[in-house]
């Protein structure tokens, strides 16, 4: 019984950690931006958003560079991300 409790605690913690790593990239209307690229401050590729604008597995990076061809690039500290969303502005 004790092992089962420890296992369920560890599973709960790992699920919470996954949720903390999920960020959505949206436009000014709140619509998701697919295929935006996230890189580190030094330019190393981390991941891309999926078709619904979600970034997963950003790791322990304190700063992200987010870019997509139709939007202005954005550099943001992960501590400044509000409500799990990053907003990009159109280039025109």
Backbone as a printed PyTorch tensor [residue, N CA C, xyz], in Angstrom:
tensor([[[  0.8250,  -1.1990,   0.0000],
         [  0.0000,   0.0000,   0.0000],
         [  0.8670,   1.2600,   0.0000]],

        [[  1.9510,   1.2250,   0.7760],
         [  2.8490,   2.3740,   0.8530],
         [  3.5070,   2.6330,  -0.5070]],

        [[  3.8920,   1.5610,  -1.1980],
         [  4.5090,   1.7200,  -2.5280],
         [  3.5240,   2.3160,  -3.5230]],

        [[  2.2680,   1.9020,  -3.4260],
         [  1.2430,   2.4350,  -4.3170],
         [  1.0520,   3.9310,  -4.0850]],

        [[  1.0740,   4.3580,  -2.8420],
         [  0.9410,   5.7840,  -2.5200],
         [  2.1080,   6.5900,  -3.0640]],

        [[  3.2980,   6.0550,  -2.9110],
         [  4.4930,   6.7490,  -3.4190],
         [  4.4420,   6.8230,  -4.9450]],

        [[  4.0370,   5.7300,  -5.5750],
         [  3.9330,   5.7090,  -7.0370],
         [  2.9120,   6.7200,  -7.5360]],

        [[  1.7530,   6.7970,  -6.8890],
         [  0.7400,   7.7570,  -7.3310],
         [  1.2010,   9.1920,  -7.0920]],

        [[  1.9540,   9.4390,  -6.0230],
         [  2.5040,  10.7730,  -5.7710],
         [  3.4930,  11.1610,  -6.8700]],

        [[  4.3810,  10.2600,  -7.2160],
         [  5.3650,  10.5390,  -8.2650],
         [  4.6850,  10.7690,  -9.6110]],

        [[  3.6630,   9.9910,  -9.9020],
         [  2.9240,  10.1640, -11.1510],
         [  2.2360,  11.5230, -11.1830]],

        [[  1.6460,  11.9290, -10.0760],
         [  0.9910,  13.2420,  -9.9980],
         [  1.9870,  14.3690, -10.2150]],

        [[  3.1530,  14.2580,  -9.6090],
         [  4.1760,  15.2920,  -9.7680],
         [  4.6630,  15.3730, -11.2110]],

        [[  4.8100,  14.2300, -11.8700],
         [  5.2810,  14.2560, -13.2530],
         [  4.2330,  14.8630, -14.1750]],

        [[  2.9440,  14.6320, -13.9160],
         [  1.8780,  15.2330, -14.7210],
         [  1.8630,  16.7390, -14.5110]],

        [[  2.0390,  17.2110, -13.2820],
         [  2.0910,  18.6510, -13.0230],
         [  3.2670,  19.2840, -13.7370]],

        [[  4.3950,  18.6140, -13.7760],
         [  5.5720,  19.1520, -14.4660],
         [  5.3090,  19.2710, -15.9560]],

        [[  4.6090,  18.3020, -16.5410],
         [  4.2900,  18.3880, -17.9680],
         [  3.3730,  19.5640, -18.2540]],

        [[  2.3830,  19.7900, -17.4080],
         [  1.4720,  20.9030, -17.6160],
         [  2.1880,  22.2340, -17.5020]],

        [[  3.1790,  22.3380, -16.6630],
         [  3.9150,  23.5760, -16.4840],
         [  4.7390,  23.9140, -17.7280]],

        [[  5.0720,  22.9390, -18.5330],
         [  5.8960,  23.1260, -19.7170],
         [  5.0850,  23.4770, -20.9600]],

        [[  3.7770,  23.5260, -20.8580],
         [  2.9140,  23.7390, -22.0230],
         [  2.5540,  25.2110, -22.1550]],

        [[  2.8800,  25.7970, -23.3120],
         [  2.6240,  27.2130, -23.5690],
         [  1.9910,  27.3260, -24.9540]],

        [[  0.9740,  28.1860, -25.0700],
         [  0.3320,  28.3940, -26.3730],
         [  0.7680,  29.7310, -26.9540]],

        [[  1.1170,  29.7180, -28.2400],
         [  1.4800,  30.9310, -28.9700],
         [  0.2530,  31.3660, -29.7620]],

        [[ -0.1850,  32.6190, -29.5300],
         [ -1.4110,  33.1330, -30.1460],
         [ -1.1560,  34.4730, -30.8260]],

        [[ -2.1050,  34.8840, -31.6890],
         [ -2.0240,  36.2080, -32.3110],
         [ -2.8210,  37.2000, -31.4680]],

        [[ -2.9620,  38.4310, -31.9560],
         [ -3.6300,  39.4820, -31.1770],
         [ -5.1170,  39.2000, -30.9600]],

        [[ -5.7200,  38.3390, -31.7850],
         [ -7.1180,  37.9650, -31.6210],
         [ -7.2780,  36.7360, -30.7180]],

        [[ -6.1490,  36.1790, -30.2540],
         [ -6.2000,  34.9980, -29.3960],
         [ -6.2310,  33.6830, -30.1500]],

        [[ -6.0640,  33.7550, -31.4860],
         [ -6.0600,  32.5370, -32.3000],
         [ -4.6800,  31.8890, -32.2690]],

        [[ -4.6220,  30.5580, -32.2520],
         [ -3.3360,  29.8700, -32.1810],
         [ -2.4910,  30.0900, -33.4280]],

        [[ -1.1740,  30.1270, -33.2310],
         [ -0.2280,  30.2760, -34.3370],
         [  0.5280,  28.9560, -34.4990]],

        [[  0.2100,  28.2130, -35.5610],
         [  0.9090,  26.9480, -35.7790],
         [  2.3080,  27.1680, -36.3570]],

        [[  3.1870,  26.2290, -36.0630],
         [  4.5200,  26.1380, -36.6570],
         [  5.4460,  27.3120, -36.3290]],

        [[  5.2170,  27.9620, -35.1900],
         [  6.1690,  28.9540, -34.6960],
         [  7.3480,  28.1890, -34.0860]],

        [[  8.5360,  28.7540, -34.1950],
         [  9.7500,  28.0870, -33.7300],
         [ 10.2320,  28.7360, -32.4390]],

        [[ 10.5990,  27.9030, -31.4730],
         [ 11.1730,  28.3770, -30.2100],
         [ 12.6520,  28.0080, -30.1860]],

        [[ 13.4940,  29.0060, -29.8990],
         [ 14.9310,  28.7790, -29.7680],
         [ 15.4150,  29.3580, -28.4460]],

        [[ 16.6150,  28.9660, -28.0410],
         [ 17.2270,  29.5260, -26.8390],
         [ 17.7530,  30.9150, -27.1510]],

        [[ 18.2250,  31.6060, -26.1300],
         [ 18.8110,  32.9340, -26.3210],
         [ 20.0150,  32.8810, -27.2560]],

        [[ 20.7110,  31.7420, -27.2800],
         [ 21.8790,  31.6050, -28.1630],
         [ 21.5050,  31.0990, -29.5590]],

        [[ 20.2080,  30.8720, -29.8170],
         [ 19.7580,  30.4650, -31.1430],
         [ 19.6110,  28.9700, -31.3520]],

        [[ 19.8060,  28.1650, -30.3090],
         [ 19.6640,  26.7130, -30.4370],
         [ 18.1820,  26.3330, -30.4930]],

        [[ 17.8260,  25.5120, -31.4790],
         [ 16.4430,  25.0730, -31.6630],
         [ 15.9680,  24.2880, -30.4470]],

        [[ 14.7480,  24.6160, -29.9580],
         [ 14.1370,  23.8620, -28.8600],
         [ 12.9970,  23.0140, -29.4040]],

        [[ 11.9940,  23.6830, -29.9760],
         [ 10.8020,  22.9880, -30.4800],
         [ 10.0010,  23.9270, -31.3690]],

        [[  8.9340,  23.4020, -31.9750],
         [  7.9940,  24.1960, -32.7700],
         [  6.5950,  23.9930, -32.2140]],

        [[  5.7150,  24.9780, -32.4510],
         [  4.3310,  24.8080, -32.0290],
         [  3.6500,  23.7950, -32.9370]],

        [[  2.6580,  23.1210, -32.3690],
         [  1.8730,  22.1900, -33.1790],
         [  0.7940,  22.9640, -33.9420]],

        [[ -0.1170,  22.2670, -34.5770],
         [ -1.1610,  22.9100, -35.3840],
         [ -2.1000,  23.7800, -34.5530]],

        [[ -2.1530,  23.5550, -33.2390],
         [ -2.9920,  24.3420, -32.3490],
         [ -2.2060,  25.4010, -31.5730]],

        [[ -0.9580,  25.6410, -31.9770],
         [ -0.1520,  26.6860, -31.3760],
         [  0.5210,  26.3270, -30.0620]],

        [[  0.5220,  25.0690, -29.6740],
         [  1.1020,  24.6730, -28.3840],
         [  2.5780,  24.3420, -28.4960]],

        [[  3.3510,  24.8550, -27.5420],
         [  4.7600,  24.5060, -27.3650],
         [  4.8380,  23.5210, -26.2090]],

        [[  5.5820,  22.4600, -26.3930],
         [  5.8130,  21.4770, -25.3360],
         [  7.3150,  21.3520, -25.1190]],

        [[  7.7030,  20.9570, -23.9420],
         [  9.1080,  20.6610, -23.6430],
         [ 10.0560,  21.8210, -23.9090]],

        [[  9.7820,  22.9540, -23.2870],
         [ 10.7090,  24.0720, -23.4530],
         [ 11.9150,  23.9360, -22.5420]],

        [[ 11.8960,  22.9670, -21.6670],
         [ 13.0370,  22.6830, -20.8100],
         [ 13.2360,  23.7340, -19.7360]],

        [[ 14.4690,  23.8850, -19.3300],
         [ 14.8190,  24.7960, -18.2410],
         [ 15.2950,  26.1560, -18.7540]],

        [[ 14.9280,  26.5100, -19.9590],
         [ 15.3830,  27.7650, -20.5490],
         [ 14.6970,  28.9540, -19.8870]],

        [[ 15.4830,  29.9580, -19.5080],
         [ 14.9140,  31.1320, -18.8460],
         [ 14.4430,  32.1710, -19.8610]],

        [[ 14.9550,  32.0940, -21.0830],
         [ 14.5650,  33.0260, -22.1400],
         [ 14.2590,  32.2420, -23.4070]],

        [[ 13.1920,  32.6390, -24.0840],
         [ 12.8140,  32.0040, -25.3440],
         [ 12.7680,  33.0370, -26.4540]],

        [[ 13.2030,  32.6410, -27.6350],
         [ 13.0030,  33.4240, -28.8500],
         [ 11.9210,  32.6870, -29.6350]],

        [[ 10.8360,  33.3930, -29.9530],
         [  9.7280,  32.7900, -30.6950],
         [  9.6280,  33.4990, -32.0340]],

        [[  9.5750,  32.7240, -33.1210],
         [  9.4470,  33.3330, -34.4410],
         [  8.5510,  32.4840, -35.3340]],

        [[  7.9010,  33.1810, -36.2600],
         [  7.0740,  32.5570, -37.2950],
         [  7.0660,  33.5410, -38.4460]],

        [[  7.0970,  33.0770, -39.6630],
         [  7.3350,  33.9100, -40.8320],
         [  6.3890,  35.1070, -40.9520]],

        [[  5.1390,  34.9990, -40.5560],
         [  4.1710,  36.0860, -40.7190],
         [  4.0970,  37.0270, -39.5120]],

        [[  4.9220,  36.7770, -38.4920],
         [  4.8400,  37.5470, -37.2450],
         [  6.1980,  38.1120, -36.8500]],

        [[  6.1700,  39.1760, -36.0520],
         [  7.3970,  39.7600, -35.5370],
         [  8.0160,  38.8070, -34.5190]],

        [[  9.3200,  38.5810, -34.5940],
         [  9.9770,  37.7150, -33.6110],
         [  9.8570,  38.3260, -32.2110]],

        [[  9.8480,  37.4670, -31.2040],
         [  9.7020,  37.9120, -29.8260],
         [ 10.7020,  37.1750, -28.9500]],

        [[ 11.3940,  37.9130, -28.1010],
         [ 12.2420,  37.3300, -27.0720],
         [ 11.5510,  37.5920, -25.7430]],

        [[ 11.3310,  36.5260, -24.9690],
         [ 10.5860,  36.6560, -23.7200],
         [ 11.1960,  35.7770, -22.6300]],

        [[ 11.2500,  36.3120, -21.4290],
         [ 11.6830,  35.5270, -20.2700],
         [ 10.5340,  34.5960, -19.8890]],

        [[ 10.8260,  33.3540, -19.6050],
         [  9.7670,  32.4140, -19.2610],
         [  9.0130,  32.8650, -18.0090]],

        [[  9.6540,  33.6010, -17.1260],
         [  8.9780,  34.1130, -15.9300],
         [  7.9220,  35.1600, -16.2790]],

        [[  8.0280,  35.7770, -17.4560],
         [  7.0800,  36.8100, -17.8830],
         [  5.8850,  36.2590, -18.6640]],

        [[  5.8190,  34.9670, -18.8790],
         [  4.7190,  34.3700, -19.6230],
         [  3.4940,  34.3070, -18.7100]],

        [[  2.4300,  34.9740, -19.1300],
         [  1.2040,  35.0560, -18.3390],
         [  0.1510,  34.0890, -18.8690]],

        [[ -0.5020,  33.3850, -17.9740],
         [ -1.6080,  32.4760, -18.2980],
         [ -1.2390,  31.4250, -19.3390]],

        [[  0.0450,  31.0900, -19.4360],
         [  0.4730,  30.0520, -20.3640],
         [  0.3700,  30.4240, -21.8230]],

        [[  0.3360,  31.7390, -22.1200],
         [  0.2100,  32.1750, -23.5180],
         [  1.2700,  33.2160, -23.8540]],

        [[  1.7050,  33.1760, -25.1030],
         [  2.6200,  34.1700, -25.6660],
         [  1.9240,  34.7530, -26.8840]],

        [[  1.8840,  36.0680, -26.9740],
         [  1.2150,  36.7220, -28.0920],
         [  2.2460,  37.2810, -29.0680]],

        [[  2.0920,  36.9550, -30.3440],
         [  2.9290,  37.5090, -31.3990],
         [  2.1160,  38.5000, -32.2060]],

        [[  2.7920,  39.5280, -32.7390],
         [  2.1390,  40.5520, -33.5490],
         [  2.4870,  40.3490, -35.0190]],

        [[  1.5520,  40.6810, -35.9030],
         [  1.7670,  40.5530, -37.3490],
         [  2.9010,  41.4700, -37.7900]],

        [[  3.5740,  41.1150, -38.8780],
         [  4.6890,  41.9120, -39.3860],
         [  4.2560,  43.1160, -40.1960]],

        [[  3.0340,  43.1410, -40.7070],
         [  2.6200,  44.2860, -41.5210],
         [  1.7960,  45.2630, -40.7350]]])
